Amino acid sequence: MGIEQGATESTKDRLVFAYYVTGHGFGHATRVVEVVRNLVLAGHDVHVVTGAPDYVFTTEIQSPRLFLRKELLDCGAVQADALTVDRLASLEKYMETAVVPRASILETEVKWLNTIKADLVVSDVVPVACRAATDAGIRSVCCTNFSWDFIYAEYVMAAGYDHRSIVWQIAEDYSHCQFLIRLPGYCPMPAFRDVIDVPLVVRRLHKSRQEVRKELGIGEDVKVVILNFGGQPAGWKLEKDYLPPGWLCLVCGGSSNQELPPNFIKLEKDVYTPDVMAASDCMLDILGWIKMVLEIKVWLDHVDDALRAKSNDENLGVAARILQDTATGKHHSLDKLSGARRLRDAIVLGYQLQRVPGRDICIPDWYSSAENELGLRKGTPTSETNDTSFTTSLYTGDFEILHGDLMGLSDTMSFLQSLSELDEVNDSGKNTEKRHIRERVAAGTLFNWEEDIIVARAPGRLDVVGGIADYSGSLVLQMPIREACHVAVQNIHPSKQRLWKHAQARKLDNGQVSTPVLQIVSYGSELSNRAPTFDMDISDFMDGEEPISYEKAKGFFAKDPAQKWAAYVAGTILVLMKEVGVRFENSISMLVSSAVPEGKGVSSSASVEVASMSAIAAAFGLKLAPKELALLCQKVENNVVGAPCGVMDQMASACGEANKLLAMVCQPAEVLGLVDIPSHIRFWGIDSGIRHSIGGADYGSVRIGAFMGRKMVKTTASSMLSQSSSNANGTNPDELEDIGVELLESEASLHYLCNLSPHRYESLYANMLPDSMPGDTFLEKYSDHNDPVTVIDKKRNYGVKASARHPVYENFRVKAFKALLTSAMSAEQLTSLGELMYQCHHSYNACGLGSDGTDRLVQLVQEAQHSKMSESADGTLFGAKITGGGSGGTVCVIGRNCLRSSEQIIQIQQRYKNATGYLPFVFEGSSPGAGKFGHLRIRRRPKKN
C-alpha cells in the first residue's frame, strides 16, 4: 500500500523539503502524509519535523527519502478532552514552548536547515518555521486551513490581554512565508501575503467497504456510525440505548480501560480511519475550525470532490506540485486580489472575535461564497471582484458611533451586531432559514431606527473577599468579571415610538394619544422561565403629582411572577423619579442583553440595574457619578425588588476596572481605590450549579441576625456606660480606665458592626450574645433591629452569634488580605492569602450560608493544594471561599498565575462533574465597570437602495 524503496523517480533533479508539522493532534500529520507521499513519489527527499508517532508516516511511506525528526516547536491547544479548551493554559504553554526558548530554537533550526541543504521549508502550521527559513535564506510556504494567530486571538479575548504579544509574534512569523496553500474549511488568515486555494487533501483508501466490514464481522444489513473524536470528552459513558435498534457504533480513541455496551466496538489505536469511515453509514465527529466559516453544505461539497478523486493522484498531488514548482523557483501569487483578500480576512477575523460563549455570529455572505469569487476549484482567480463593496459588512457599518469608545470589547461589538440585525427579523425576504424566538421578534419592533440609541454596559463581579459583610460596613475587595450586561435605550417622543399591538390597544381603550410608554425586551427569557417582554404606561409610576411609594411598586411587580424580573430594569426609572426628581415626558424603549449568568452569585442583578440606569441617565442627559449610580441602583434592589443586599455588588459593577480589585468600605460606599492584582497571582470563579438568590430566606435571616447582634452590642455598651456613671463616685478610676469610657460610648452608638474590633468583641460581647433568638422575643426586649430593608418575622428563630461574629472578623480578614496583596512577593504570601479565604468560607458555613456544592469545590481545591505534586512544585492553588450571598453560587479560588494552576482548575471542574453530574462554569478574566465604559450614542446609517 505504501511507497516502496524502489519507487521510480519522476524528476531528474532531487529537491530537499523540510516539512514542519504542528503538535496539535494527529489530523495535521495525517494530511501531511498525503503531500509528503507525492513529493517522495516525485523523487524528492522530505525531512518531517513532527511529534506524531512514526507509524503515521511509515505505514504509508516506506522509502529512504523520508526522514523523521521528533521535535515539537508549538503546542496547539491545551485540552482536558476533545471539547474542552483551557484558553489561558494554551497561551501559557505556547509561551513556555515557543516564546521563552525562541532564540535557541531559531539558532538550532537555522543550523539544521543549512545542514540538510533544504530547498524549501513547508509548515503546517508551525509559526517559527517560517522565521527560521528566512534566517537561513530559504523560502517557505504554509499549507493549512487555519493559523495559530487566529486561534490564539480568540483565546486572548477570552483569557486576558496579557498574552497578546504572542499573537503579534505568530502573525509576524507567518508573514515571512512566500504564500499560503489554503485548504478547504479555512478560517481568516490575514497574516499571509498571498494565497492559493487547493482541493481537500484526504488519505487514500486501502480496503473496500466490504473488506473492512468482513474483518470486523459486520454484515451489510447493519447500520454503522463511527464516533471519531480526538479523545472522548471526560465523563462520557456510552450506553446501549444511545443507538437505535439495528445500529452499531465504532469508537475511535477510546481509553484502554473503557467498558463499552455490546452494540459499541472499540477500534485499535492505530486503526486506519479512512477505511473504517468508508465502511460506515454516518459519522459523529468534530468539524473543528471548519464550523467557524463554512456552511455544512459547502463542506460536504469538498468532501464529495475529495472522495470522487480518491483514485486520482493528479488531484491529490496539487499541493505537492505547487511545492515542487516553488522549490525550483516558479513564482505563485494572486496579484490584484491579494490585498483585497487580506483585508477581507482581517474583517472576518474581527467578526470571529465578537463571539461570546453560547452565541454564534453571522459571517457575511461574501465570505462563505468566497470560493466562487476567488476560483477555489482552480487555485487562481477567475474574475475580478468589487474590492470596495464588502466594507459595508463591518460590524459598525450599520451604525455611526456619535459618542463613546468600544474599548476593544468583543461582547460590545457583538451586541452592536445583534442590534443591526433586528430589523431583519420582520423582513420576510431575509433569514428564512433562521428560527426567531419570541423575544427577537419583539425586539425587532422595539426601536425607531431614525432616532439615536444609547448603549451602556455593566459587568458582573467576583467577590474575592468581603461578601455579606458589606451590609455591616466591611472593607470589601471585588473584581469585575468578563461577562457583562448590555442595555440599549431610546428616549423618544410618544408619537414616534413603535408600540406593540397590545400597548396600542391599551392606549386606545384609555383614550390616550401621547402618553409615554415603557417597553422592555429581555434576552435569555427561555433560560429563566420568564416573560421576554414588559410594558407599562410610565404614568403608572405616579400617584397624583408624586411618584408611587416603593412598597406599592414592589407589590406591582410581584403580581406576575413571570414579569417580576422587570423590577430590576423598570425600577431604575422609579428610583430616578423619587431620588433625583426626574419626570419622564418621553417614551422609553429598552433592550436588555446579559451574559452574566443568573443565580451563580456573580451579581447578575446588579449588572442589569447598573447598565439600565446608566443607559437611561445618558439618554435623558442626567450626569451621575459612578458612586451615585451604584447607590441609586442599591435602592432599586432594596426597595423595588425587595432583596436586602448591601451596596458592594452595584459599586463593583459601576466603579470597577479591568484586572484590578475595587477596595471599598461599605459605610455606605467609600472607595479606597483600586488594588492591582500582582502578576504572579490569579483569581478564578467556579460555579457550583446550586442557584443562589440574595432574595432567599437564608441571606435575609443572616442579615437580620447581624442587625440583632448589633442592637444587643449597643444596648450592652449603653448599660455598661450607665452603670459606670451611676457608680462613678464609688468606682476606682483605674477600673473606669480599663473599661474605656470612650470606646463604650462609640460602641453604644455603633452604626456599623464592622467598626467593632475582634478583641473588643471577644472581651466584652461574644459571651453575652445568644446563639439564636425568636423574633417575638427580640422585638419584646429590643423593640426594633434598625434595619430599613428587612422585617423581623415574630414566629421565626434567628441565628445571632454567628451572624454578628462574621462581619467583625471578616472586616479584619479583608484588611489583612489587602495588606498581603500589596506586600512583596514571598513564599508565605499566597499561603496566607489562601488561609484567609478558607477562614471566610467556614465563617459563612457557621452562619448557615453554605451548601454541599460549594463545600465540595472548596474541598477539591484543598486536595489539589495539598497533593504531592503541588507540594513538590511550590504549590499552585492556595485557597477558596464561597462568594456573595452564599447558599450556593460560585466559589472564588486564588492561585499562582501559571499553567499548572489552570490545569488543576480543569481537573477540579471534571472531578466535580464526575461527583455531581454538573460541569461547572469557570469564570476567568476581567473587564471595565460601567463608569469606565461610559456609554455609546449610536445612529443607524440610512440604508442604500
N, C-alpha and C positions, 0 to 999 in steps of 0.2 A: 504494500500500500504506500510506503514511503519512497523517498528518493534514494536509490541505491548508489553505492560508491562509484559504480561505473557509468553514471549518467553522462550522456553526451553533452559537451559544451555547445551552446548555440551562438556564442560570440567569440571572436578571436582575442579580444582584449579583456583580461581579467580585471575586475574592479574590486575594491575593498570597501565594504559598508560597515559602519559602526551603528548598531541599532539599539537605542536605549528604550527600555520598557518600564512604565510606571509600576510602583509597588502596590497599586490599588487593585487587588483582585486578579483572578485568572482571565477575565474576559479580554483584557488588553493583550495578554500573552497569546491567547488562542487566535485572535485575529492577526497578530503579528506573524504567527506561524505561516499563514497563507501567503503573505507578502514575501517573507523570507524564503519560503519554498520556491516561489517563482524566480527570485533572484539567484538562488542556488542552481535551479534548473538552467538558468541562463549562463552558468559557469562562473559566477562571482563568489568571492569569499564574504561571509557575513558573520560579524562578531556581535553577538547579542548580549547586552548588559541587562540582567534580569534577576529577580528574586524568586521566580517561579521554578518549580521542580523541573529537572532535566527531561522527564518523560513527556512533558507538554510539547517539547520540540522534537525529541528523538523518536517518538512513535510515528511522526510524520516525515521526518527528515533524517535519513541515515547517510551522511555524506561527510567527508573530511573537510569540506568547505564551510561547515557550520562550526562555529566556536562559541561556547557558552562561558560567560564570566558572571559569577554570582556577586552582585553588588546592588544595593538599594540607595538611590540618590534622591528619592522623595518618599512620602509616606501615605498619600491619599487621605482618606477619612478614617478617623478613629471611631469604630462602631462596636456596640455591645452585641449587635446581631444585624441581620440584613436590613432592618427597618429603622434602627435607632442610631443616630449620629450624634456624637458629642462634639459640638462645633468648637468650643474653646480648646478642648483637648486636641483636636485635629490641628488647630493653628499652633499650639504649643509643641506638638510632635513634629510638625514641619520645621519649626524654629530650631528644634533640637537636632533634626536630621540633616537639614539642608542649609540653614542660615548660619548657625554658630560655627560649623566646620567649613563654611563656604570657601575660604581661601585655600585650605588644604585640598578640598575636593577639586577645585579648578586646577591647582598645580598637578595633582595626580592624573586627572583626565587629560589635560593637555599633553603631558608626557606620554601617556598610554596611546592617545590618538596618533601621535607622531611615531611611536614605536611600531604600531601596526600599519603605518602609512595609509591611513584611511583616505579614501577619495570623497566620501560623503557621510555626514552624520544624519541619522534619522531618529526622530524622537516621538514616542507615543506614551505620555506626552510630558517627558521629564524636562522641567524648565532649564536647569543648569547645564544640560547637554548642549543647548543652543549657544550659550555664552562660552562654554569650553571650546566648541568648534570654532567660534570666531577668534578666540585667543590662540588657537592652534593654526589659524589661517586656512580653515577648511569650511566649505559651505555646508549648510544644514537645512533640513526640511522636517516639518512636523506632519504626522499622519494620524488624525484623530477626529472624533466628533464632539469633544468638549475640551476645555482647558482649565487648569487649576486656578488661574486668576478669576475666572467666572465663578467657580465653585466656592473658593475661599472668600470672595467679595460678599457673598450672602452670609457666610459664617461670621465675618467681621461685623455686618449689620446686626446679627443676632447676638454675638458674644461680646461686643465692645470694640471700640476703635483702637485699642492699644496695639493691635497686631496689623493695622492697615498697611504698614510698610512692607509686609510680606507680599501683599497683592501687587504693589507697585514693582517690587523686585522681580516677581514672577513675570509680570507683563513686560518688563524691560528685557528679561532673558528671552522671552518668546520673540520679541521684536528683532532679534539678531538672526532669525532663520530666514531663508530666502522666500519661502512661501508655505502655505498650508495645503496639504491634501486633505480635503474635508469630506468625511464620511456622512452618510445619511443619519438623521436623528441628531443633527448638530445643534449646539447652543450658540449664542452670540460670542464671537471671539475677536473683538476689535484690535487686539494687540498685534495680529498678523498683518503683514503688509500686502500680501496677495493670497488669493485662494483659488484652488482648482477643485471642483466637485467631482467625485467619482462614485460609481455604484457601490452598493453594500458589499462588504467583504465577509464571506462566511467560509467555514470549513467544509471540505468535501464529505460526501457520504462514503463510508467504507462498505456498508452492508445494506441490503434492501430491507424494506419494512417486514417482509415475510420471514427473512433470515433472523432478524432481531427478535421477532415475536416467537419464533420457533425455539431460539436459545433460551428465552425467558419462560417458555412454557405457557404462552398466552395465545388463545385461539383468536381467529379473525372475527368471531362474533362478539368478542368482549370489547367494550368501550374503555379506552385508556386515556387518563390525564397524567401529565408529568408535572410534578411540583419541583420547580427549579429555582430555588433561592440560593444566593451565595452564603449559605449558613442560615438555618432557620431562626426566626425570631425567638428570643429567650422566652421560656414559659409555655411555648406551644405544645399542646398534647393532641395528637391526631386521634380521632375517634372513628369507629366503624360506620356510624350513621352519618358522617360527613359526606359520604358518597351515595348517589342514587343506586338502587338495585341494578346489578349487571355491570357496574363500573369498577375499574381497578386503578389505583394510583401508584405511579413510580416516583419514589422520593430520592432526589439528589441532595447531597450534602448533609445527610443525617448523621448524628453523632453515633459513635461506636456502641454506646450503651442504651441507645434509644429503642424502646419497645414499640412495635407497630401492630395495629389490628390486622387480621388476616387479609383484608382487601387492600392493604398497602404493602408495597415491595420496596425495601431499601436497596438502592443501587450501590455498587462498589465505588470507592473514592475516585478511582482512575477510569471510570466508565467513559466511553466516547459519546459525549452528549448528543452531537448531531444525529447519530444513528438512532438513538433512543427517541429523540424528538420526532424523527420521521416515522417511527413505529407507533406514535401516539396519535390520538384523535384531537386533543387540545392541550394547551399548556397554561399553567399558572406560574407567572414569573413577574419580576420587576422590570418595567421598561427603563428604569434608571433615569438618566438625564434626558432621555428621549422625550418623556412626557412633558417636559417643560416647553417644548417648542412645537413638535409635530402633532397634528391630529391623528387619531388612530388609523383612519382610512388612508392617510398619506403614508404612514409607517408600513401598513400592510402591503401597499404597492411596492415598496422597496424590498420587502421580504419575498414577495411573489417573483420579482425580477431576479433576485439572487437565486431562488430555488430553480427557476427555469434555466439559469445559467450554470447549474452545478456541474455539468459535464463539459462546460465550455471554458477552457483555460484562457482563451483570448480575453474574455470579460473579466475573469478573476485576476488577470495579470495587469490590469490597467494601472494600479498604483505602482507595481514593480517596474513597469515600462517607464513611467514618469520619473521614478527614482534613477533608473539606469540612464535616461536621457540627461537628467540634471547632473549626474556624476561625470558625464562625458562633456559637459559644457553647454548643453542646449538650454535656452532661456525660456522659462514659463512665467507668464504674468497675465493679469486681467486688464491691464492698461486702463482704459477710460472708466471702467466700473469699479476699480479698486477703491477709490476714495469714497464713492457712494456706498459701497458695501460696508466699509469700515464704520462709516457714520451711522448706517442703519443698525449695525451690530451694537454700536455704543448706545443707541437709543433703546434697543430691546434689552440690553443689559440693565439700563435704568428701570425698565418695566419689571424685570425679574426681581430687582432689589426692593420693589414695593411690596413684595409678598409678605403676608403676616400668617402666623400659624392658623391652619384651618380654613384659609380662604384662598381661592385662586384668583388670578387676574387675567384680564383679556389681552392676549397678544394681538397686535394689529394684523389685519388681514394680509397686508403686503408681505409680512414675514413668513407666514405659513405657506404662501404661494410663491415664495422667492425662488423655488426650484424652476418655475416656468420663466421668471424674469431673467435668471442667470444661466439658463440652459443646463440644469443639473445633470441630465442624462448624458450630455456630450462633454461636459467639463469645460466648455467655453461659452461665452455669451452669444445668444442668437440674435439679439436686437438691443438697441439702447433703450433704457428706461427713463422715465421722468425723474430726474435727480432731486427735484425740489418738492414734489407733491407730498412726500412722506412726512415732512416736518409738521404737518397739521396733526399728526398722530401723537405728538408729545403729550405727556400727561397733563401739562399745564396749557396745552394748546386750546382747550375749550374755555379756559378762564384767563382773565387778566388779573394778576395779583396787584391790587391797588395799595395795599398796606401789609406789612409783616414779612417774616422770613420763614421759609420751610425748615431751616436749620439742619438740612440733610436728613430729616426724619422720614424713614421709609413708610411708616404707618400713616403719616400725614399725606404723603404722596398718594398712597393707596386710597385714602379717604376721598381726596380730590378726584381721583379717577372714578370712584364709585358715584360721586355726585354728577360727574359729566355724563354718566350712562343712564341717569334716572329718567330723562325724558324719552329714552328709547323703550322703556317698559311698556308704554301705551301706544307705541308705534307698531301697528300690526305687520308692517313690512320688514321689521327687524327682529333679530334674536328669536326666530320662530322655533328654534330647537331648544331654547332655554326655558326652564320651569321657574316662573317668578312667583315666589310665595307672597302671601297677602301683604306683608309689611313693605315689600318692594313696590307693589302696585300702589299702595297708599303714599309712599314716598315720591313716586313718580308724578303725583298731582299736588305735591306739597308747596313747591316754590314757584314764584313768578320769575321767570328767567330774565326778565327785563330789568329787575331790581337787584341791588347789591345783596350779598350774603356774607355774614360774619362766621368765621370758623375759629373755635377755641379748642384747646387740648389740655387735658389734665391726667397725670399718671396715677396708678395705684401706688402703694407703698409697702415696703418690707419693714416690719417692726423689729429692729435689731435689738434694742433694749429699751425698757420704759413701760411699754404696754399699757395695761389697765391702770397703772398708777398715774396716768395723765389727769384723771378727774380729781386726784388728790394733790395736784400741784407738783408732780415729779419732774425732774430733768428727763428728757427722752432723746433717743438717737434714732432717726428714721431715714431710710433710703428710698427715694422714688424709683420704682421699677420701670422696666422697658415697656410693659403693657400699659395702655392709656385709653381714655375715653375721648372721643371727638364729638363735638356738638356744632351743628350748623344752625344759625338763627337768621331769620329775615324779619326786619321791622318794616311793616308795610301797611299802607292805608287800607282800611276795610274794603273799600270799593275795588282794590286791585288784588286782594287776596284770593287765591284759588281754594274755594271751600269744598269739602267733601259733601256728598249729596245729603246725608242726614243732617249736617250742620246747616246747609242751605234750607232744608225743610224746617228745622227748628227756628231759624231766623224768620221765615215766612209765617210760621204759626204765631210767633210772638209779635209780628208786625214791625220787626226791627229792620232797618235798612243798612245802617252803617255802624253797628255795634262791634267793637273789637272782639275778635275770637282768637283763642289759643288753640293751635293744632300741633300735636306731637306725634312723631313716629319713632319707635324704639326698635332698633335691630336686635336680633337674637331672641325674640319672644318665643320661638319654637323650642329653645333650650331651657326656658324658665317657666313654661306653663302660664304665661300671662298674655294679656291682650297686646297686640302690636301698636295700637293707636290709642290716643286720648285727645278729647277736645272739650272745650267749655267756653262759655262767654266770660271774658275777663271781668265783666261787671258782677259775676257771681262771687268775686272776692270782696265785694263792697257791701256794707250794711249801712245804707244811707250815705252819709258823707265820709264815713270812716271804713277802713278795711275790717273784715270779719276777724273774730278772735282766733287765736291759734287752736283753741280747743274745738271750735266749730269746724275749722279747716281739717283738723285731724279726723273728726267724725265724717266729714265729707269724703275724704279719700279712702277711709276704711270701709265704706258701704259696699264696695265691689272688690273682692279680693283680687280679681284679675286685673284691676286697674290701680291697685294700691301703689304700684311702682311709680305712678305719675307724681306722687307726693314729693319724691326726690327732685323732680325736674320742675314741675309747676310750683312747688313750694318755694323755689327761689324767687318767684315773682311776688308772692305774698310777703315774704320777708323784706324784699326791697321796698314794697309799699309801706309796710309797718315801721321798719327801722330807718329807712333813708327818706321816706316821704315821697317816693316816686308815684306818679299816676300815669297809667298806660292808656293813651288815647288811640294808638295804632294797634293793629292786629300783630300777632306773633306766630310765626311758623318755625318749628324746631325739629331737627333730625338728630337723634342720639345714636351713636355707634360706639360701643365699648368693647375693647379687647381685654379688659380686666375681668377675669372670671369671678362669678358671684359665689359667695359662700365659702371662700377659701382664706378669709382673714387677711386679705391684701387691700382692703379699703375700696372695694368696687363702688360702694355707695358714695363715699367721699369724692371719688374721681368724677362721678356723674354730677354731683352737686356743684363742684368747683368748675367743671367745664361748662355746665349750664349757666351758672351765674356769671362767669367770665364772659361768655358769648353774649348774654342778654345785656350786661353792662356796656360792652363795647358797641352793641347795636343801637343802644339808646344814649350813647355819649356820656355814660357815667364813669368817673375816674375813681376806681377802687384800688388801693394798695393791696398787695398780696395778703398781708396780715389781716386787713379789714375784710377782705373777701373770705378768708378762712373762717373768721369769727361769725360772719353772717351765715355761712354755709352750715356751721355748727348749729345755729338756731333752726335751720331747716330740718336737720336731723332730730334735734331735741324736741322742737315744738310742733312741727308739722307731721313728720314721720312718726315721732313718738319713741325714738330709740335714745336711750340715755348715755350717749357717747361723750367722751371728752373732746378736746379740740385738736388732739395730736394728728389724726388722720387728715383732716382738712388742711392743717398747716403744712404737713409734708407734701401734699398734693399741690398746694398753691405756692409754697416758698422753697421747695427743694430744688436741688441742682444735680445734674447727672454725675454719677461716680463720687458723690460726697454724701456724708451723713448730716442731716439737719439736726443741730443741737438746740433744744428749746426747753425752757422752763414753763410749764403749763400753769402760770399764775397771772392771768389766764393764758397768755401766749407771748412770752418774752423770748425772742430768738437770740441765742447767744452767738450764733454764727454757723459756719459750715466747717465740718471736720473732714479733711482729706483722708481717704482710705489708703493706708500705706500700700505700696506696690506689691509687697510680699503677702498681703492679706486679701482674702476674698470672702464674700458672703453669698450663700445660696438660700433659696426658699424651696422647701419640698412639701407639696400638698398632701395631706393625709386622706383626702377623699371624704372626710366627715364634714358635713355642711356646718358652717359657723354663722351665727347671727347675733349681733350685739343687741338686737331687739328681743333675744331669747330670755327666758326667766332666770337662768343661771347668772348671766352677766349682771342683770339688774339687781338680783338679790345680793350679789357680792358688793356691788356699789352701795346699796342701802346699808349693808353690814359695815362697810368702811365709814360711812357717814354717821351711823350709830356709834361706832367706836370713837370717832372724833368728838361727838357730843358728850360721851362719857368722860373722855380725857379733859375736855373743857370744864365740865361740871366738877370733876375731881380736883382740878387745879384751882377752881374758884373756891371750893370748900376748904382746901388747904390754905389759901390766902386768907379767908375769913377767920379760920382758926388761929392763924399766926397773928392777925390783927387783934383779935379779942384777947389773946393771951400774951400780947406784946409786953405788958408790964411784968409778967412773971416768967418770961421766956429768956433763956440765955441768949445773948446776942450772937454767940458763936453758932448756936443751933439755927437761928434765922439765916445766918450767912450760908450755913451748909444747905439749907433748903433752897436758897436762891430766889429771893423775892422777885427779882426782875424776870427770871426765867418763868416763874409761876404766873406772873402777870401776862407774859406773852403766850403762854400755853392756855391760860384762861380765855384768851381771845383768839385762839388758834383758828386761822381761816383755812389753811391747807395742812392736812395731816402730814405731808412730806416735810414740813418745816420743823417737825419734831425729830430730834436726833435719835439714833438707835439706843445710845446709852441712857438717855433720859427716859425713853420708852421702857426699857428693861428695868431701870432702877425704881420708877415711880408708878407705872401704869400697867405693865404687862400682867401682873398678878391680879389686878382688880377687874380686868375685862373678862366677861363670861365667854365661854366657848360659843354659846348661842343664846338667843333670847326671842321669845314670841313677840310678834308685832304689837299686840294689845298691851302686853306688859311694858314694853318700851314706851309706848305712847302715854300710858298712865303715869309713868315715872318721869319722863323727859319731855313730854308734850309734842315735840317735833324733832326731826333729824336735820332740818335746814338744808335739804337738797331740792332745788326748784324743779328738777326734771324727773324725779321718781316719787312714787307714792307707796307708803307702807301698807301692806295687807295685814290687818289685825289678826287674821287666822293663820298666818304663816310664821314659821320659825326661821330666823335669820342667823347665819354664822357671823360672829362678831370678831373674835380674837384674831383668827387667821386673815380675815378681810381687812382688819385695821393694821395688822403687822406687816402685810405685804408691801403697801406703799412706803412705809417708813424705811424698810430695808432696801426696797427697790431703788429708791432715790439715791441711797448710799452706793449701791452696786453700779448704777449708771455713772455716777461721778467717778468712781474708780475705773470703770470701763473707758470713759473718755480720756482720763489721765494716761492710762496704759496705751491707748491708741496713738497718742501724740508723743509717747516716750521713745527713746532709742530702741532699735530692734535688739532683742536678746532672746536667749533660749527660753526664758520664763515668760516672755510677753504673751505668746499665743496660748500657752498653757493656762495662764492666769485669766486671760480673756474668756477662754472656753469654760473655766470653772465658774466664773460669774454667770455665764449663760445657763449652765446646769443648775446653779442655785436658784436662779429666777424661775426655771421650769418647775422645779419641785415646790416653789412657793405658790405658783399657780395651782398646782395639784392640791396643795393644802387648803386653798380657798374653795376647791370644788370645781375648778375650771379646766381640769384635764380631760383627756379622752384616751381610749385604748389605742387609737391610731397614732396620735401624737406621741404617746409614751413609747410605742413600738419604734417609731422613727428615731426618737432620741436614743433609745437603747441600741439601735443599729449603728448610730454614729459613735456611741461609746465603744461598741465592739470593734468598729473599724479603727478607732483611735488606739485601742489597746492591743490590737493584733500584733503578732510578732514582726510582720513585715513593716508595719508603721513604726514600731518602736526601734527597729534596726535602721530605719531610713529617716530618723529625726522627726517622724510624725508628719501627718498631712491634715487630718481633721482634728479639731480640738474642742468643740463644744456645740450645743444645740439647745433650743428652747422653743416652747410654744409661743405664738405671737398674738398680738392684737387682743381681742376679747376672749380668746380661749375657747374651750368646749369644742375642739375640732380645729378645722382650718389648716394653717400652714406652720411648719417648723422652720425656724431660721438656723442655718448652720454656718459656723465660722471655720475656715481652714487656710492652709498655706496656698498661695496662688501658684499652683504647679500642676503638671499633667497628672500626677498620681492622685491628687485630690479629686480632679474631675472623674477619673476612673472609679474612685471609691464612691462618688455620688451616684454614678450609674449603677454600681453594684448594689448600693442601698436601695435604689429605685427598683431594681429587679428583685431583690430579696423581699421587699415589701409587697410586690405584686405576687410573688410565689406564696407568701403567707396569707394574703388577704384577697387576691384576685383582682386588685385595683392597681393600675400602673400610675404612680403619682406624676403630677405635672411639676416640673422643676423650673423655678423662676431664677433667671440669671440675666445680668445686665441691668442698665440703669438709663434714665432719660430725664430731660429737664422738666421742672414743675411748670404750672400754668403761668406764674408770674414771669418766669424766664422766657417762656414761649410767646407770651402776649396774645395777639390774635391776628388772623388774616382777614382782610376785606377783599372779596373776590367779586368779579363781574363776568357773566357769560359773554363770550365774544359772539357777535352776530354770525349765524350760520351762512356758509356760502351756498349759493344755488348750484 
